[in-house]
Amino acid sequence: MQTSKQLFTLITSGDQLEMSLKEVNVPTPKAHEVIVRIEAAPINPSDMWPMFGPANLEKASYDKDKKQLIAPLHPGMLSRVKSRIDQTLPIGNEGAGTVVAAGEHPAAQAMLGKTVAVLSGATYAEYCCVPIQSCIVHHQDTTAKDAASSFVNPLTALGMVETMRMEGHSALVHTAAASALGQMLNKICVAQGVNVVNIVRNQQQADILQKIGAKYICDSSAQDFKQQLVQAIDETGATLAFDAIGGGELVSQILSAMEYVGSKDATGFNTYGSAANKQVYIYGGLDFSPTILNRAFGMTWGIGGWLLMRFLGKLKPERVGELYQQVAAEITTTFATTFSNELSFEQAMTPAVIAQYNAKKTGEKYYINPNKS
């Protein structure tokens, strides 16, 4: 039976993270499944919490002989991961490679030899077994590296615009907007004539977005940030926001700016604020501190979480298929991802390298190549 090297993560009841490289058997694919030889699997921010949880990575050590990373958890944090304690779990949300085996169904057989992107939660492996519904079949000239980031960022960006239309909004606000996902979102919005208000942290990030045609950019480090935000929301009419940060006061500032714009022409009593619904979805956790709300945005507003897979579950299969086709057609343009570093399994487990990719810096994107020695 063929075997595959694969990364696993474990958080023990003894307050310890263990990440290990193991040898596992490759299963025989069922009728609607394929075996993909993974050639590129990105390390996304959404991968890092499953990988490391609340571990103190500054105290991590790597045993080269055992191929195992060990790190203590931050004190008092075990309760945050109680659902996974003492469970050895696979990691890696997405990746891409070549289909090397397939089940008997004609749709599975048709994928043999093709480059596909996969979404599985177990892509940090030499081989990955997935149902055909979890694959995006790419064009013949698309490489696995090109296709590696086909799901998380492209479909999230497309899903944001879909959500905007489904909920009756006409423009949106996006935080951490110079990220790879943020750049994709701007390309989509420019092509479709949708206004997006981009919130960035510095001028360098603003320059990145200006080069791809972004019109509304607000620098949160500027003294007049709140005024910039109000003006941009006033000009665009944005009443929907997607926040990648989570912690701090930014969500509150966005809602307050929307309320200011919505109420600026009000006359007489305005006890409950503007009637237009103001909605913020938190979809990331770059800041794990509490979300602080200073209630200055009336009574017609909402805050919620937004997850890609749950959103896709609301769509008809035909629509999901159309989004997959759009990603495949535009993977080297709208949805192109530039990687700064290629890692082997062992490099991805080295504390010094982990410190680099766990910093989540704009312009630095890492991927694992299971075939790199």
C-alpha positions in Angstrom: 0.0 0.0 0.0 1.3 3.5 -0.9 2.2 5.8 2.0 2.2 9.5 2.4 4.1 11.9 4.7 1.6 14.2 6.4 1.7 16.9 9.1 -0.5 16.6 12.2 -1.2 18.8 15.2 -2.0 17.8 18.8 -2.8 19.8 21.9 -2.5 17.7 25.0 -4.3 17.9 28.3 -0.8 18.7 29.7 -0.9 22.2 28.1 1.5 21.3 25.2 1.4 21.6 21.5 2.9 18.8 19.4 3.2 19.1 15.6 4.5 16.0 14.0 5.4 14.6 10.5 4.0 11.1 10.2 3.8 8.4 7.6 0.2 7.3 6.8 -1.4 5.0 4.3 -3.0 6.4 1.2 -6.6 5.1 0.9 -8.2 3.6 -2.2 -10.5 6.3 -3.6 -14.2 5.6 -3.5 -16.4 6.1 -6.6 -16.6 9.9 -6.3 -13.1 10.5 -4.9 -9.7 11.3 -6.3 -6.1 11.0 -5.0 -4.2 14.2 -5.5 -0.4 14.4 -5.3 0.0 17.8 -3.5 2.6 20.0 -5.0 1.8 23.4 -3.3 -0.2 24.1 -0.2 -0.4 27.7 1.1 -0.1 28.7 4.8 -3.1 31.0 5.3 -3.9 32.9 8.5 -6.9 30.6 8.8 -4.5 27.6 9.0 -2.4 29.0 11.9 -5.0 28.6 14.7 -5.6 24.9 13.8 -1.8 24.4 13.5 -0.7 26.1 16.7 -3.7 27.0 18.8 -2.7 29.1 21.8 0.9 27.8 21.9 3.7 30.1 23.1 5.8 29.7 20.0 8.6 31.8 21.4 9.4 28.7 23.6 9.0 26.2 20.8 11.6 23.6 20.0 12.0 21.2 17.0 13.4 17.7 17.3 14.9 16.9 13.9 15.2 13.2 14.6 11.6 12.8 15.7 10.4 15.4 13.2 8.3 17.0 16.0 7.7 20.5 17.1 6.9 21.0 20.8 5.7 24.2 22.5 3.9 25.0 25.8 0.5 26.7 25.7 0.1 30.2 27.1 -1.1 29.9 30.7 -4.9 29.5 31.2 -5.6 29.0 27.5 -6.3 25.3 27.4 -10.1 25.9 27.9 -10.2 27.8 24.6 -9.4 24.5 22.7 -11.2 22.0 24.9 -13.0 20.4 21.9 -9.7 19.2 20.4 -7.7 18.2 23.5 -5.7 15.0 23.1 -6.8 14.6 19.4 -4.3 14.2 16.6 -5.6 16.3 13.8 -4.6 16.9 10.1 -3.9 20.4 8.9 -3.9 22.5 5.7 -7.1 24.0 4.4 -6.2 24.0 0.7 -3.6 23.1 -1.9 -3.1 22.0 -5.5 -1.5 19.2 -7.4 -2.0 16.4 -9.9 -4.8 13.7 -9.8 -2.9 10.4 -9.8 -5.8 8.0 -9.0 -9.6 8.2 -9.2 -12.7 6.3 -8.3 -14.9 4.6 -10.9 -17.4 7.4 -11.4 -16.9 9.0 -14.8 -16.5 12.5 -13.3 -13.7 11.3 -11.1 -12.0 9.4 -14.0 -12.2 12.6 -16.1 -9.9 14.3 -13.6 -7.0 11.8 -14.0 -3.8 13.6 -14.8 -5.2 17.1 -14.4 -4.1 19.9 -12.1 -6.7 20.5 -9.5 -7.1 22.7 -6.4 -8.5 21.0 -3.4 -10.2 22.1 -0.2 -9.9 19.4 2.5 -8.4 20.4 5.8 -5.6 17.9 5.3 -3.5 19.3 2.4 -0.1 19.4 4.3 0.5 16.0 2.9 2.2 14.3 0.0 -1.1 12.8 -1.1 -4.7 13.8 -0.4 -7.9 11.9 -0.9 -10.9 14.2 -1.6 -14.4 14.0 -3.1 -14.7 15.5 -6.6 -17.0 18.2 -5.2 -14.0 19.6 -3.3 -11.9 20.1 -6.4 -11.5 23.0 -8.9 -10.2 21.6 -12.2 -7.7 24.1 -13.7 -6.7 24.8 -17.3 -4.0 22.8 -18.8 -1.4 25.5 -18.6 -2.0 26.3 -14.9 0.7 25.1 -12.5 0.0 23.7 -9.1 1.7 26.8 -7.6 -0.6 29.0 -9.5 -3.6 27.0 -8.4 -2.6 26.5 -4.7 -4.7 29.4 -3.4 -7.9 28.8 -5.3 -10.4 28.4 -2.5 -9.9 30.5 0.7 -9.0 33.9 -0.7 -10.7 33.9 -4.2 -14.0 32.4 -3.0 -14.0 34.6 0.1 -13.6 37.7 -2.1 -16.3 36.5 -4.5 -18.5 35.6 -1.5 -18.3 39.1 -0.1 -19.6 40.6 -3.2 -22.3 37.9 -3.4 -23.3 38.7 0.2 -23.5 42.4 -0.6 -26.0 41.8 -3.4 -28.0 39.1 -1.6 -28.5 41.4 1.4 -29.4 44.5 -0.6 -26.3 46.6 -0.1 -24.6 48.6 -2.9 -21.0 49.1 -1.6 -18.8 47.6 1.1 -16.0 48.4 3.6 -13.0 46.0 4.0 -10.3 46.0 6.7 -6.7 44.7 6.4 -7.4 45.6 2.8 -3.9 45.3 1.3 -3.8 41.6 1.9 -3.8 39.1 -0.9 -7.6 38.7 -0.4 -8.1 42.4 -0.3 -6.3 42.9 -3.6 -8.5 40.2 -5.2 -11.6 41.9 -3.8 -10.6 45.2 -5.3 -9.9 43.6 -8.7 -13.4 42.1 -8.6 -15.1 45.3 -7.6 -13.2 47.4 -10.2 -14.3 44.9 -12.9 -17.9 44.9 -11.7 -18.3 48.6 -10.9 -18.7 48.1 -7.1 -17.3 50.7 -4.7 -15.2 49.3 -1.9 -13.8 51.4 1.0 -10.4 50.0 1.9 -9.0 50.4 5.4 -5.2 49.9 5.6 -2.5 50.5 8.3 0.1 52.6 6.5 1.0 54.4 3.3 2.9 51.4 1.8 -0.3 49.4 1.9 -2.2 52.2 0.4 0.3 52.4 -2.5 -0.3 48.6 -3.2 -4.0 49.2 -3.6 -3.7 52.4 -5.6 -1.6 50.5 -8.2 -4.5 48.1 -8.9 -7.1 50.8 -9.2 -8.6 51.2 -5.7 -10.3 54.5 -5.4 -11.3 54.7 -1.7 -8.4 54.1 0.8 -8.4 55.1 4.5 -5.2 54.8 6.5 -6.0 53.9 10.1 -2.6 55.3 11.3 -3.5 58.8 10.0 -4.7 61.5 12.4 -7.7 62.2 10.3 -8.6 58.5 9.8 -12.2 59.0 11.1 -12.8 61.9 8.8 -11.4 59.9 5.8 -13.7 57.0 6.7 -16.8 59.2 7.0 -16.0 60.9 3.6 -15.5 57.5 1.8 -18.7 56.0 3.2 -20.6 59.2 2.3 -19.4 59.0 -1.3 -19.9 55.3 -1.7 -23.1 54.7 0.4 -21.5 51.6 2.0 -23.6 50.0 4.7 -21.8 46.6 4.8 -18.4 45.8 6.1 -16.1 42.8 6.3 -13.6 42.9 9.1 -10.5 40.7 9.2 -9.2 42.1 12.5 -11.9 41.4 15.1 -10.4 43.0 18.2 -10.3 46.7 19.2 -12.6 49.6 18.2 -12.4 49.4 14.4 -15.8 47.7 14.0 -17.4 50.4 16.3 -15.7 53.2 14.2 -17.0 51.7 11.0 -20.6 51.5 12.3 -20.3 55.0 13.8 -19.2 56.4 10.4 -22.1 54.7 8.7 -24.5 56.1 11.2 -23.0 59.6 10.9 -23.6 59.5 7.1 -27.0 58.0 7.4 -28.2 60.6 9.9 -26.5 63.8 8.6 -29.7 65.1 6.9 -32.1 64.0 9.7 -34.5 66.7 11.1 -36.4 66.6 14.3 -36.1 63.8 16.8 -33.7 61.1 15.7 -33.9 58.9 18.8 -33.1 55.6 17.1 -30.7 56.7 14.4 -30.8 56.1 10.7 -33.2 53.6 9.3 -30.8 51.9 6.9 -29.3 48.7 8.2 -25.6 48.8 9.0 -24.0 45.4 9.0 -20.4 44.3 9.9 -19.2 40.7 9.5 -16.1 39.6 11.3 -14.5 36.9 9.3 -10.9 36.9 10.7 -9.0 37.2 13.9 -5.8 39.2 13.3 -6.4 40.7 16.7 -7.7 38.4 19.5 -8.4 41.2 22.0 -12.1 42.0 22.8 -14.2 43.7 20.2 -15.1 47.1 21.8 -18.4 48.7 20.8 -19.0 52.4 21.7 -22.7 52.6 21.1 -23.0 55.6 18.8 -24.6 54.1 15.8 -28.4 54.1 16.4 -30.5 51.0 16.7 -30.5 49.6 13.2 -27.3 47.6 12.9 -25.9 44.1 13.2 -22.6 42.3 13.9 -22.0 38.7 13.1 -19.5 36.1 12.0 -19.0 35.2 8.3 -17.5 31.8 7.3 -16.8 30.9 3.7 -18.0 27.3 3.8 -21.3 28.2 5.6 -21.9 30.9 3.0 -21.3 28.5 0.1 -23.7 26.1 1.7 -26.5 28.8 1.2 -25.9 28.9 -2.6 -27.3 26.5 -5.2 -24.7 24.0 -6.5 -25.0 25.5 -9.9 -23.9 28.9 -8.6 -21.0 27.4 -6.7 -19.9 25.7 -9.9 -20.0 29.1 -11.7 -17.8 30.6 -9.0 -15.3 27.7 -9.4 -15.2 28.2 -13.1 -14.5 31.9 -12.6 -11.6 31.2 -10.3 -10.1 28.7 -12.8 -10.4 31.2 -15.6 -8.8 34.1 -13.7 -6.3 32.3 -11.4 -3.3 34.1 -13.0 -5.0 37.5 -13.2 -7.8 38.5 -10.8 -6.9 35.7 -8.3 -3.2 35.5 -8.8 -1.2 34.9 -5.6 2.5 35.8 -5.3 4.4 33.6 -2.9 7.6 34.8 -1.2 8.8 31.5 0.2 8.6 27.8 -0.6 9.0 25.5 2.5 9.6 21.8 3.0 7.8 20.0 5.8 10.8 20.3 8.1 11.2 24.0 7.4 7.6 24.7 8.1 8.2 23.1 11.6 11.3 25.1 12.4 10.7 27.8 15.1 12.7 30.5 13.3 10.7 30.0 10.1 7.4 29.7 12.0 8.1 33.2 13.5 8.4 34.6 10.0 5.2 33.2 8.5 3.2 33.5 11.7 3.8 37.3 11.6 1.3 37.5 8.7 3.1 40.4 7.0 1.6 41.9 3.9 3.5 40.8 0.9 4.9 37.7 2.6 3.1 34.5 1.6 4.5 31.0 2.3 3.5 27.6 0.9 4.5 24.1 1.6 5.9 21.9 -1.2 5.8 18.3 0.1 8.3 17.3 -2.5 10.9 19.7 -1.3 13.7 18.0 0.6 
